[in-house]
Amino acid sequence: MEYPEEIKKLPVYPFLDEICEKLKKSKTHALILTAATAAGKSTAVPFALLKNFQGNILMLEPRRVAAYNIADRVSGLLREETGQTCGYCVHLENKTSSKTRFTVMTDAVLTKRIQSDSLLEGVNVVVIDEFHERSIHADLALALLREVMEIRDDLYLVIMSATLDAEQLQEYFKGTDDTETVPLLQIPGRQYPVEIIYDCEHSVEKAVENEVYSLISASKHGSILVFLPGIKEIRRVESLLKENNSKLNIQILHSSVSLAEQKKVLSDVCDDGIRIILSSSIAETSVTVKDVVCVIDSGYCRMNIFNLSTGMNHLETRRESEFNAAQRAGRAGRISSGKCVRLWGQNEALIKSVPPEILHSDLASVVLECYKWGAKAPEKLKWLDCPGVASWKQAEEFLSLLGCLKDNKITPLGEACLSLGVGIRVACVALSGLFHNKLELSTEYALNNVIARFESGKSLEKTGFYLKKGVQKFYSDTDLRMCFPQVFPQFSTTYALLCGYPDRLARKLDDGSYQLVTGRKAILNVENAGSYIVVLDADAGSNSAIIYEYENIDSQAASEFMEAKAEARLVSEFYGDSCKLKVTEQTCFGKLVLKEKKINVTPDVYCKAIKEYIAEKGIKCLPVSVKCSSFLQRVQFYCENKGTEWQKIQEKYENLPVSVEEWLIPFMASRVEVDEHLIYDALYWYLEGNLIDKQAPEEIVLENGKKRKLIYEIQKDKIIPVLEIIIQQAFGCFSTPKIMNRPVLMKLLSPARRPLQITSDLEGFWKNTWPEICSEMKGRYPKHNWDYRQICE
């Protein structure tokens, strides 16, 4: 197979055979390839792999439109129709054949392929393109591929991007032998000069108008590519531009518009005019927007941040990263020299890169995939960036509530949700009719009332066809039918919604707001909404969630559903100076309290509650007296200075919150409250107060025979003994007193108890500082004894 002339013109061409050779020789069977913008890697590398490897090749592309374009371009180079040697497979669309050796697929589709064929039989090379985007399923696919590659010694992996953290990836692939590093190839691109202009004075629409005028004045044509955070800003700018000039040729590039429209934007060229493309970050990488002569960068991007405490996504508009800015500017230098107008100050700092999705996204789909794979904890797979334990646990709880997980296993319902290829919630709604033999109704409801609301860029006809076809496979599956809550005698839309959104049930409060199952307060700016609603779409917000989409549901049905899934729990509330306890038994669905009753507090109940309370809050929640606080500081001083039993006492001291059974409960007897005296007695006994009194005493006998009280203070994270004393009372003390070989900090006071000197070197004070202070004090306090000779006796 010879390289066609189109490939020979690309900057990556001289490196193609080297790429394949290095991949074959890589001890890790992996290769990292970075190639500058316009190098041609996404088109030429697949061709080279087809030429140099015998088996099939899979290529992951994070965006559907990019998958179509690459498949079409490679097929064109092969002088074939798409679907022959080269094809694509995306959600609900598969254009491959028995002849296909190279398949471009989106990340979730690749995951599904690996799940269905855990050894990837017949596949020789997997390519992950645009890896810098770090989508959550790209990270999952990489983790699964690592395990497949450990079993197969003839499977190779290429990771490609314009730029990425090569050092992190090389460390990730490093084997037991440190010499086994992943080879890294860096390919230059063909970037024309781009003039960077910083403009923090103008709005986006004004900047666009300025560039349109500039192009017209120079008799130039081409496209102005405008980067905005999301569809809301895109529509706003579109409206403002059309208000001023209705004849402007404006096109939209965003995932919410149809694929046909996206393809049209990418294929169109302005030969004799100007077009304005308003785009989200979709145009940063993966796709090629033709004839761009100017980029206007708003400087912002939008991220979906998952809020663990609410179980909701928070759509956040953030400053873009340095990487995003460079990628956006590069779009203006693909075909000729161009211009990039950045709408911020030149000295404004940007972060290096955005964090990967797996660290801030909802993990429900990933956790379900991992359970199917057999990895039931995050540490069971080797991740490039390991998901957080709290996020993983939250996802497990949610999946268990849906019925997708049970007894630490994936259920038939969980398997079905993954096979349908729609969101987990939508799948549960679509399948909810199983229990009542109403699958047609539940599928139609999922399609028209859930998918239609949120996925406007999809063809509902095509989605509906595949969804109905997929759902029908489970019609006679009794095991699957048992996964649904058997609460209602007949199918209803309320039942269907609650099967997919049990955690989004919300109850109206007296002030008109709603309380979600998670306990989060939510605001709905709609009058006459029902007492119970299911929240379909909301923003977690900072203080309260904002509800955008909801459905009213029947109050009785909501109550029956919650009661069927409710759990009883004891809620303990301590109050007063002596930690009196109020115990209530609550029947709850999540944080929604359905009913409650007061429980009599017995000694056993009190002891159990106080243990949990201290374990959560620490001993600071107890009535600790000044005397007790002072004792604990002496214990800390003793441990810091390594007294005779310091290790044993320090361990006890550090574990007080979790060892209540050992030190407090023996002093409780039949009591159902505690006071500061009991706490002091318990701690004094447990922490060996007699030993502490000997080595870190409360009082000290001075050299002159006087007994004085010591204070133990925290200074610079250390406990030090301090003695406050009127200076005449220190006459006859010639050396600094010490506790456990640590000098006492002397705070020497005037007769009016005003500070004269602070020192831990009493000898030096008498010799160097005292004569001057003494002379001054004699004049100020003539009736007091200032006989200097007394300190020398």
N, C-alpha and C positions, 0 to 999 in steps of 0.2 A: 504494500500500500504506500503510494507516494504522497507527499504533502502537496496539496493544491497551491496554486499561486497566491490565493488570498491569505493563506497561513504564512507563506514565506515573507509576506510584507509586514507581519506583526513583530513587535520587539521581542516576544517570547520565543520566536521560532528557533534562533541559534541554540537555545537551551533545551529543546524538547527531548531529544534523545538522551541528553545528560540527566534530565529529570527521571526518565524511565530507568536508566542504568543505576542511578543512585538509589532509587526505590528498590530495585531488585537486590542490590547489595546491602541494604540497610539491615543491620542485625535485629532491629526492633520491628522490621517490616512496615515502618512508617516513615513519612517524609513531610517536612514542613516547607511550604512554598509561599513566599511573599512576593507579590508582583505589583508594581506601581500601577496606578490608574492608566487604562488604555494599553496595557501590555498584551491583552488578548488571551489571558490565561484560561478564562471560563470556556472559550471556544476551542483553543488550540490544544490544551492539555488533554481533554477527552479524546481528540483525534489521535494524539500521540499514544495514549494508552491503548486505544483500539489497535494501533499498529504494532505495539510492542508486547502486549499481553494477549493470551489466548482465550481466557474466560470472559465472563460477563462483567460489566462495570456499572456500578450504581453511583449516582452523584446527587448529593443533598444540596438543594437550594432553599434558602429560608422563605422565599416569596414565590407565589404561584406564577405571576407574570414573568418572572425571571426564568422559571422552569420551562415555560412555553417557548420563550425567546431562544434559550440555549439549545433546546431540542430542535427547533426550526433551523437555527444557524448551522449546527453540526450536520443535520440532514442535508441542508443545502450544499455544504462542502463535499458531502458524499455523493451529490447529485441524485438524491433519493427523496421520496416523500417521507414526512415525519411518520414514525410508526413502523418503519422497516428496521434498518440497522440501529437507528437511534429513535427513541420515543420518550414519552413522559408519563408519569403516573402521579396525579395529584388527587385531592379529595373529590370523590364523585366523578372522576374522569381518568380514564386509562387509555392512552394511545400507544400501545405496544403490540407486538405480534410474536409469533414463534421465531422470527428472524432477528428479533431485537437483542442486541448485545450491550448497548449503552442506554441506560434509563435514567432520566433526570426525575427526581421526586422531592417533594417537600418533606420537612423533618418528621412530622407526625406519621406520614406514610412510610418513611424509612423505619421508624420504630415498629410499626405494625408488621412490616416485612420481616424484621429480625425476630419478632415475637412468634410469627407463624412458621419461621424456618430458622431455628436457633443456630444452625451451622452455616447458613447462607450458601447452600449447595449450588455449585456452578458459578458462584461469584468469585472473581479473581481480585478485583480492586474496588474499594469504596473511596469516593472523594467527598470530603466535606468542604463546600465552598462558602465564602464569605463568613468564615468562622468567627470573625471579630464581633458579629452581631450577638453571639452567645445566647441564642434563643434557648428556652428551657428544654425543648425537645432535642436540640442539637447536643446539649450537654448530656442528656439521657442517652441519646444514640451513641455518643462517644464512649460512655461508661459501659454500655452493652457490647459495643464492638471490641473493647478491651478484653472482655471475657471470651468472645468468639475467637479472637486472634490468639489467645492462649491455648486454645484447643486445636486450631488449624494453623499449620505452618506454611500454607500457600495462599493466605489472605493478606492483602496489602492495603495500607491506608495512606491517603494524601490529604493533608489539611491545608487549605488555601485561603488567603485573604490578602487585601492590599497592605494591611499591617496587623500585627497581633503580638501578643506577649510570647515570643518564641522561647524565652528562657523558662517560663512556667510550663510550657508544653514539653520541652526537652526534659525537665525534671519529672514531669508526669509519666513519661514513657521510659524513664531510666529503670533498668533491670537490676538484678542483684550485683551484676558486674558494672561498676561505674563507668567503664569504657563504652558501654552500650548506649550511646546517645543517638538521638534522632537527627539525621542530616538536615541541614537548613540551607535552602537555596533562595537567594534574593535576586529577583529579576527586575531590571529597569523597565520603565514604561516609556510612552511617547507623549509626554505632556507639553503642550504649548504654554508659553508664558501667560500667567494670569495676574492682572493688575489688582491688588487688594486696596480697597478704599474703605476707610472707617467713617461712618456717618451716624452719630448719635443724636442728630437734630431732627431728622425727618421720620414720619410714620412709614409703614410699609407701603401703603397706597401712594403716598407722595413720592417715595423712592422709585416706585414702578413708573409713575407718570413722568418723572425726570428722565428715566432711562429710555422710555418710549420716545420722548421728544428728542433725546440725544441721537438715537438711531435714525429717526426720520430726518433730522438735520444733516446727518452724515450720509444720507441716502443708502443706509444699510438695511439688511433684512435678517431675520433669524428669530430665535426664541429667547424670551426672558424667563428663567426658571426661578421661582420664588419659593423659598422654604419657610413653612409656617408650622406651628406645633400640631394642629389637628384640624378636623373638618369644621369645627365651629369658627375658628379664625379664618379658614379658607373661604367659607361662605360669606363671612362679614366683609373681607377684603374684596371679594368678587362683587358684592352688592355696592360697595362704595365706588369701585372703579367704574361700574356700569352706570352709576348715577351721573358721573362726570363725562362719560363717553360711552354711549350705548353701542358704538360700532367696534369696540375693542374685541379682538379674537381671544377669548379666555377659555382655557381648558383646565380640568381638574384631574389631579393624579393622587388618588387616595384609595385605601383598601375598601372603603364603603361604596365606591362607585363600581359599576359592573365591570367585569373583565373585558368585555368588548370595548367599553370606553377607555380602559387603561391601555389596551392594545392599540387603539386608534391614536392616543396621545403619543405613544412610543414610536409609531410608524409614520406619523405625519411629519412633513417638512415644509417650512415656509420659504418657498423659492422667491417670492416677490413681496412679502409682507412681514408683519410682526405678530407673533402670538405670545401670549402670557400664560405660562403654566404655573398654577398654584398647587404646590405639592407639600405633602408631609415628608417625613424622613424616608419614605419608600423609594425616593429617587436618589438617595445618597450613594447606594451601592447596588450591585446585582443587575440593575437595569441600565440601558443606555438611552438617554434622551437625545435625539438627534438635533443638530443645528443650534445648540445653545451657545449664545454669544455673551450672555450676561447672567450672573447669578445674584439674586438679592437674598441675603440670609438674615432672617429675623433674630437669630441667635438663641432660639428656644426649641425645645423638643418636649414631647409628652411621654410620661412613663406611668405605667400601671403599678402602683405600690400596694401590696397586700397588707392589710392591717390585721395582725394576729388577734388583737383583743376584740375586734368586731366581726371577724370572718368576712370582711368586705374589702373590695378594691378601692383604692383612693387614687383617682386620676390626677396626677401632679404635673404641672408645667414647670420645667426646670431649664436652667442654662445648659446649653449643649456643651459637649466636651471639646477639647482640642482636636481629637480625632474626627469628630463630626464636622467641625468647622473646616478642617483640611479636605475632607471628602466632598463637602458641598462646594467649596471653592474649585476643586478639581473638575467639576462638571462643566466649568466654563472654558476649559482648555483641552477639550477632546478633539475638536476639528480644526481649531485655529487659536490664535491668541485671543484672550477674552478679558472679562472684568468681573470681579466679585465685590459687591457692596455689602459690607457688614454693618448692621445697624446697632453698633455699640462702640464704645471708646477703645482706642488702640491699647491702652494700658490696663484694660479690664482683664483680670485673670480668669482663666477657664480651668476646670478640672481636666486631668489627662484623658480619662475615659470613664464611661458609665459602668456601673457594676453589672455583672451578668444577671439575667432574669431569674436564675435559680435561687438567688439570694434575696429577692424581694417580691416574688410572685406566689400566687396560690399554687400549692404543690399537689392538689387533689389528683389531677390526671397523672402526674409523675408517680405518686405513691401507688396508685392503682396499677400502673404499668409494672412497677417494681414488684408488687405482690404477685402479679401474674408470672413474672420472671423467676420468682422465688426469693427475692431480696426483700426481707421484711423489716429492715432497719437501714438507715442511711449508710452505716459503715459496712454493709454487706457488699457494696459496690465501690469501685475505685473511681471517685469523682475528680474532675479537675478543680472544682470548687464544691465542697460537700454541703448539701442542704442543711439548714439549721435544724437542730433536734426539736425545738419548740414548733417550728413550722410543720415539720413532719408529723408530730403528734397531733397537731390541730387538724391536719388533713385526714389522719386516721380516724379521729373522732367524727368528723363530718361524713366520711365514707361509711362508717358504722351506723350513723344516724340514717343514712339513705338506705342501708341494707346491702351495700356493695362489699363490705367486709364483715365477717362474723367469726368469732373464735380464732382470731389471728390468721384467717384465711380469706382469700378472695371468693366471693359467692358466685353462683350462676348469674345473678343480676349484675355483678361487677364485670364478669366476662362479657355479658351481653352489651353493657354500656361501651366497652372498649371496641367491640366488633362493629357497632353501628356507625362509628366515625363522627358522631356529633358530640356536643358537650355532655358531660355526665348528667347534669340536671335535666337537659332536654331529653336524653335517653330514658331517664327514669319516668318523666312525664309521658313519653310516647309508649312505654311498656306498661304503664300503670293499669291499662284496661285488661291486662291478662287475667287478673283475679276474677273479674266479672264477665269475661269473654266479650270485652268491648274494645278490642285492639284498634278497630277502625276509628272509633270515636276518639280514643286517647292519642292516636297518631295524628289525626286531623287537628286536634286541639294543640298538640305540640308544634305542629307546622304553622298553623295560622295565628296562634296566640302567643307563641314564644319565639320561634325562629324568625317569623315575619317582622317582629318588633326590632330585633337587634342585628339582623344580618341582611341589611338591605342590598349589599353588593352581590348576594347570591341569587341564583335562579331558583325560585321556590318550586317551580315545576320539576326541575331536575332533582333538587334536594328531596322533595316529597316522594318522587318515584323510588329513589334509592332507600329512603327511610322506611317506606311502607314495605318494600321488598325485604329489607333487613329484619324488620319487626316480625313479619309473618313466619320467619323461621322458628320463632319461640312460641307459637300459638299453642302447641300441645305439650309444652315443657312444664310439668307439674312442679318440679323443684324450683324453677324460676318463679312460678306463681306464688309459692310460699314465701318468697322474699319480701312481698308487699304487706303492709299493715292491714290486717283483716278487721277493720274498724267499722266500715260503712256497709250497710246491706246492699247498696247498689252503687253503680258508677256515677260519678258526678265530676264536674270541672273542678270543684273544691278538692275532691279526693286526688285528682290528677296533679293539681298544683302542689298539694302538700307532699306528694310522693317525690317531687323534684326539688321542692323548696321548704323542707321542714324547718330549717334553721332561719328562714326568712319570715316566719309567722310573727305578726306584730299585733299588740293589743293597744287600743286607744286609752290614753290617760286623761285625767280630769282637765288638764290644761290644753287638750286638743292634740298634743303630740302623741307619738307612739313609742312603745317599748318593744324592742326586738327580743327574740329568744336568747340572744347573746347578752342581754342586759343593756345594750346600747339604746340611747334615746334617739329617735328619728323624727324629722320634721317633714310634714306633707302639707304643702300650701294649696290644698284643695278643700273646699267646703263640702260638708255632707258625706264625707268618706265613712265607711262602715266602722263598727266597733272592732272588727278583726279584718286584717288585710294580709295578703302575701306580697312582700316586697320583691319585685322582679329585677329592678335596677335601682341602684343607689350609690351615692358617693359616701365613703366612710366619714369624711369631714374631720375637722379638728376637735370639736366639742360634741356635735350632734351629727348624725347621718342625715343626708338630704335625699329624700325619696323622689325618684324621677318616674318610675313605672311601678304600678301596683294593680292588684285585683282585689275587689271586695269579696269576702267569703262569708258563708253562713256562720253565725255565732255558735249555734248548737253543734254544727259539724266541727268547728274549730275546737270547741270544748271537748267533744268526744275524742277527737284525734289526740289532743294533748293528754287527756286522762289515760288513754291507752298506752301512751309512751312515757308517762310521768314517773318520776322517782321520788321516794321519800328520803328526806335528809334532816338531820338535826342541825339547827343553827344556834350557836352560842354567842351571847353578847355580854361582855363584862362591863360593869359600870361602877362608879363610886370609888372612894379612896381605898376601900378594902377588897376591891375586885369581886364585888357581888356578881352573881351570874343569873342571866335570864336565858332559858333554853326553850326553843320553839321547834316543834316538828312541822316541817313544811313539805307539802306535796308540790313538786315543781316540774315543769317542762323547760329545761334549760334554766334561764334566770327568771322565767315567768312563774310567779307563785300562784298556784291554783287554790290552795287552802292551807290553813295552819292552825295549830293548837299548842297551848302552853304545856310544858312538861315540868313536873316537880323535880327540883334539883336535889338529888341524893349525894352523899359523899363520893360514891363511885362515879356518878355522872360529873361531879365537879372536878374530881382528880383527872378524869379523861380529858375534860375540856381545858383545864389549866395547862396540861401537858402540850396539847395542840396549840394553844394560844401562845405559850412561851416559845415553842419551836418556830412559830411563824414570826413573832414580833421581837423575840429576844427578851432578856430579863429587864430591859428598860421599861417594859409594859407593867411591871410590878411596882407596888408601893415601896420604893427603896429610899430609906432615910439618908440624911447627911452622914450619919455615923456609918451606915453600910457602904455608902459610896466611898468614904474615906478608907474603909477597910479594903475594898476592892482595889483601890489605887495602891495601897500598901502591898497587896498580893502581887500586883503587876510589877511594882518596884523590886520585890523579892525575886520574882522570876527573871527580870531583866538583868539582875546582878548575880544570878546563879547561886541561890542559896543551897543548902545541903540537900533539899528534896525538890529542887526547882522544876525538874522535868515532869515529875508526877503531878505536882500542883498546877503547873502550866497547862498540862493536858486536861485536867479537871476544869480549870478556869475557862479555857477556850471552848469546852464542850458543854458548858452550863445549859444552853437552850435545849439540848437534846438529851440531857441526863437528869431531867426533872425527877424521874422515878427514883434516882439514887439520893438526891440531896433535899428535895422539898417534900415529897410524899410521906417519908417517915415522920415528918413533923405535923402532918395534917390531922391525924387521928380521925375524928368524925366531923371535922369542920367543913363548912361550905363557903368559907371566905378566908382571906389571908390579910395580914396587916404587916406593917414595917418591922415590928418586933420579931414576928415569926420568920420573916425573910432573912433578917440579920442573924438570928440564932441558927437557921439552917445553913447559911453560907459560911458562918464562922466555924461551925462544926465540920462541914464538908471540905473546906479549904484549909483545915488545920490551923485555926486561929491562934492557938497557943504558940506554935512554931513561928508564925508571922509576928506575933507580939514580941518575941525574943529577938528576932533578927531585923525586923522593920518596925520598931516600937512607935507608939503614939507620942511618947514623951521621952525626953533625954535629960540626963543629969549632967550639968555643965562642969567644967573644970573648977569653977568657984563654988560648987556644991548646990547651985540653984537648979530646980527641976522646971523644965519648960516644955510646952506642947509643940510638936512638930506638925507641919502641914506638908502633904505630898501633892505636888503640882505637876501638871503635864507641860513640859517645855520642849519644843522641837521634837515631838513624838516620843519623848522619854519622860519617865517619872523621876523627879528629883525631890529630896527632902529639903524643906525650907523652914527656917526659924526666924520669926519676927520678934525682936527684943529691943527694949529701951536700952540705950547704950550704957547707962550707969549699971544696969543689971549684968552687963558683960564684963565689967571690971574684974580682973583676976583671971580671965580666960586668955591664955597666951597663944593657943593654937586652935585651928579650925576643927570643930567636932566632925566626926565621920560616922556614917551609918553604912554597914557592909562595905567598908573601905571607900565609900563615896563621900566627898566633902559636902557638908551641909551648906546650903546657900543662906548666908546671914543677911537679913534685912535689918540694919541698924537704924533705930528710930530716935527722934528727939523726945524730950519729956512730953511734948504735945502730940506724940505719936506720928510725927511727920518724918518722911524718909530722909536719912542723912547719907547713908551709903549702903550699897548692895555689893557683897563680896563673898567669895569662897576662899579667900586668902586673908585670914584674920591677922596673921603675923605681919604680913606686908602692910595691912591697914594701919596697925598701931605704929609701925615704924615710919611710914611715908605720908600717910594721909591724916592721921589723928591730930598731930600738933596744930595744923592749920584749922581743922574743924573745932578743936577744943578752944582755941583762942576766940573764934567767932561765937561759940555757944556760951562762953563765960559772960560776954557782953549782952547776949540776948536773954539768958536765964541765970541771972546772978545769984539767986537763992539756992540753986542746985549745986550738988557736989561735982566739981570738975577737977578734982585733985588728980593730976596726971600720974602722981607717984603710986596711986593705988593699983594701977595696972601692972606696975613693976614689982609689987610685993609678992 
